[in-house]
Amino acid sequence: MRVVAAVARSGAIGERPTGPILVDEWARDSDSLPREPQCCGIAWRARMGWRTAASSAALAALTALFGAGCADSNGPGANPESGGTARESSTGPAMRSTMDDIAERGELRVCSTGDYRPFTYRDANGAWSGIDIDMARDLAAELGVRATIVATTWESLSADFAQRCDIAAGGVSVTLKRAKEAFFSDAYVVDGKTPITRCENAARFRTLEQIDRPGVRAVVNPGGTNEKFARERLHRAEIVPHPDNNTIFDEIRSGRADLMITDGAETKWQARRHPELCAVHPDQPFTFSEKAYLLPRGDVVFQQFVNEWLHLRKHDGTYDRIARPWIG
Ligand SMILES: O=C(O)C(=O)C[C@]1(C(=O)O)C=C[C@@H](O)C=C1
């Protein structure tokens, strides 16, 4: 699993970067990130880059709300003593945000599935753990509220999120389908789909051509990007649905299924837990995908805050500290 140190450090807002800047396994980045110009109390991060293009209209509205001085940090309003207008307009009518609802409620509602380690897990006693569970708790602490984890499923994630949650966390992949309905935070992990199988079969299932053959049983959890991948890419192999993602790897161990194609991070975690299972080329997966937090559509204020928090936590050691016990 690779970690995104910064999604895009150059280019104007809305401009697609040449590619994510990656660091190896949880490596710490240096302090050498370029400083972003602060504008009207908001860091207009160039690293927000192309993903923010989706919210450019909302950003434009925010810019208008906070004043034209935002456009030029050397322009009128940049210096509070210059008598410019930016400061005045920033005290104008406040833009209502999920941030305000969270503060009033005293609670951050976090949708999570609890079935995808190392990111989210709910044990038999109902206790939650995982990298993204701890990260969500850290976000709640930063907001000065309690975190309430709201159990959801991959099939009902989008609907549950829209109705019941402020954020969804737990290995959520960025997809364009979801991006039509919600915002995403910046990505914090780059991953992709790769096979996991019993080790004696690892050489047999390296390519999709090898896997997609009659007689091969690929077990699949419903509702997420795994199922989408399997249904789009496997036509001759048998797709074996298994509804419980916490017991799905037992299907492979027992021999009832031959393999599963899932995210590299999960194959590594499960292979460490079950030595008879092998992650097949988890660092050269079949696909490119990113993990991010799902956020309310249109709420640029909350999105900006979450991105600032995430950026700092990726660089102050918090993310590494939380992730290390899960990834070794
Ligand atoms: O849908 C997504 O966002 C996911 O990445 C979740 C998903 C999936 O693709 O089904 C990924 C791996 C886990 O095995 C469970 C769920």
The ligand as a Tripos MOL2 file, in Angstrom:
@<TRIPOS>MOLECULE
LIG
   16    16     1     0     0
SMALL
NO_CHARGES

@<TRIPOS>ATOM
      1 O1        -16.5040    0.1030   -2.4540 O.co2     1 LIG1
      2 C1        -15.4650    0.5380   -1.9640 C.2       1 LIG1
      3 O2        -15.2200    1.7190   -1.8430 O.co2     1 LIG1
      4 C2        -14.4540   -0.3640   -1.4680 C.2       1 LIG1
      5 O3        -13.2940   -0.1990   -1.7560 O.2       1 LIG1
      6 C3        -14.9010   -1.3420   -0.4890 C.3       1 LIG1
      7 C4        -14.6400   -2.7870   -0.7160 C.3       1 LIG1
      8 C5        -15.2700   -3.2450   -2.0410 C.2       1 LIG1
      9 O4        -14.7490   -2.8630   -3.0730 O.co2     1 LIG1
     10 O5        -16.2330   -4.0080   -2.0150 O.co2     1 LIG1
     11 C6        -13.1900   -3.0730   -0.7840 C.2       1 LIG1
     12 C7        -12.6230   -4.0380   -0.0860 C.2       1 LIG1
     13 C8        -13.2910   -4.7570    0.9990 C.3       1 LIG1
     14 O6        -13.1750   -6.1130    0.8140 O.3       1 LIG1
     15 C9        -14.7020   -4.4280    1.1290 C.2       1 LIG1
     16 C10       -15.2720   -3.4700    0.4100 C.2       1 LIG1
@<TRIPOS>BOND
     1     1     2 2
     2     2     3 1
     3     2     4 1
     4     4     5 2
     5     4     6 1
     6     6     7 1
     7     7     8 1
     8     7    11 1
     9     7    16 1
    10     8     9 2
    11     8    10 1
    12    11    12 2
    13    12    13 1
    14    13    14 1
    15    13    15 1
    16    15    16 2
@<TRIPOS>SUBSTRUCTURE
     1 LIG1         1 GROUP 0 **** ****
